[in-house]
Amino acid sequence: QSSDFLFKFLVIGNAGTGKSCLLHQFIEKKFKDDSNHTIGVEFGSKIINVGGKYVKLQIWDTAGQERFRSVTRSYYRGAAGALLVYDITSRETYNALTNWLTDARMLASQNIVIILCGNKKDLDADREVTFLEASRFAQENELMFLETSALTGENVEEAFVQCARKILNKIESGELDPERMGSGIQYGDAALRQLRSPRRAQAQSAQECGC
Amino acid sequence: FCRNLFTRKQSARFEKQNDVGWKLFGKVPLRENSQKDPKKIQKEYEEKTGRGHRPLSPKQNVRKNLDFEPLSTTALILEDRPANLPAKPAEEAQKHRQQYEEMVVQAKKRELKEAQKRRKQLEERCKLEDSIGNAVLTWNNEILPNWETMCCSRKVRELWWQGIPPSVRGKVWSLAIGNELNITHELFDICLARAKEKWRSLSTGGAEVECEDAGFSAADREASLELIKLDISRTFPNLCIFQQGGPYHDTLHSILGAYTCYRPDVGYVQGMSFIAAVLILNLDTADAFIAFSNLLNKPCQMAFFRVDHGLMLTYFAAFEVFFEENLPKLFAHFKKNNLTPDIYLIDWIFTLYSKSLPLDLACRVWDVFCRDGEEFLFRTALGILKLFEDILTKMDFIHIAQFLTKLPEDLPSEEFFASIAAIQMQSRNKKWAQV
């Protein structure tokens, strides 16, 4: 399947918050209950349709342990989007968010779009972080915010799609330039074909003006 | 009685539906049979032979019967047509006899072939068991008693490469890893006792444990102890022996806990649980701890587990020298796609392949790693790349990255070791250590 854009995505956050499970749920539509812990980095990729555009996500799922920070930091460069994950049943993982955020803003592209994910929404009985508190934090730090459940799949696809949609909006408004180095965005094979045949590209832009 | 009923039912059906003059007898367990009504039996029979109620022309029926595969418990009996029906023409009877004989011959042939196959498999298994048995004897009687003098001999090294038999594996690993740190069982007990004290004080939320642990805040240590708990359940989850309530849960917890007390400056780092788990599968608890601590004390493991990024990059750079030397085409392809070795090597080195390879293969890699040292870890990596060179050359960045961080589960072991053997760890007359 061809795509119009390719976005590099990160999944970051403390160990045991369910980063790999979110990724697995997003790609396989299944909960992985015999999950290993990630050492270094693992990968996933998926093509999603966002408002008629096909976007290929190249997802870097990083190790959560503090000790691996020096390694995982080197993977931030050129990321267009990120899922910043904490566990709603663990205040400690919530308290660590500021550190993760500083790293992401500093090391990835300046315009990185980040969505905050309060994972393990299904464990509401053990909740240590309220929705209100986290959404306030998200607002203050200009993050999108969702509570997700890798177990039930609730809001998992939405998290990835909303993040991608925001990036697309920024491209359309000119705020993001896919051709700038390190933007974390590349034209997909379909878009490249269009660029190579100017007539079709014109038709496409005319269509876009119409809406 | 049941058998008679069954037979009558069958023959009645045969008489009605077709007039081929032989019958099939399946061995049906009596007990089952007695409870079934005839209709059910007939239905089952039809299912077995793949025939429905549709009346078939005799010709079709003949073909069907020829396709039928006789089980060893099924007998084919040629019978003449019942007396109440007109006799078969001689020609037809002759034809049927011929077909019947053909079928019997075929069935015999097939059974013979299967028996031969079984015998061959049995022979192979016996041979394998013999060779393992012999290897165990050699290891136990000749090599282990004379370890110092024999461990480096050519014969032993060759036997070693074949894979150490599981029953002596732990002993050989222990001897090969050594005990430079002079850790005794008593020291393990002391470290374990301290670890248990910490767990207790944490779980009761009690007073600060004394702070001689260089430069680590109580919160950090707490996080590390919490993480151990979390990771134990995520270590070989499919084996179901390290998880809460599993037989080795406490053992794994003990070793990792004791290590954080023995080396608070290193502490617990993800990946360690896999190494400790593999050792536990082959050694007693205290011996596993001794091997674990000494193993992590090796320069390469120390560099990685302290996450000394600079030193790790040095290792990666050395790896790339040998990568280019051995697999120049693939190396260029990786360069073109910006695929750096850290992406796949980190997981492989941190867990010594125990997370990424099937456990039996990982143990064989450990065997030779104990013999050859860190160099073999990188040689194994090149062996994997070589084994999959053709597919990898056709992939783009994301697919290579996905492939290497999640290797196929059914690696062919002989091909795998052959491809490791084909890797030369010499670059422009320089060996690994020199590079």
Interface residues (C-beta under 8 A of the other chain):
Chain A: A15 G16 D34 S35 N36 H37 I39 G40 V41 E42 F43 G44 S45 Q58 A63 Q65 E66 R67 F68 S70 V71 S74 E92
Chain B: D220 A223 L227 L230 D231 R234 T235 P237 N238 G267 V269 Q270 G271 V307 H309 M312 D342 I343 I346 D347 F350 T351 K355 F397 I398 H399 A401 Q402 T405 K406
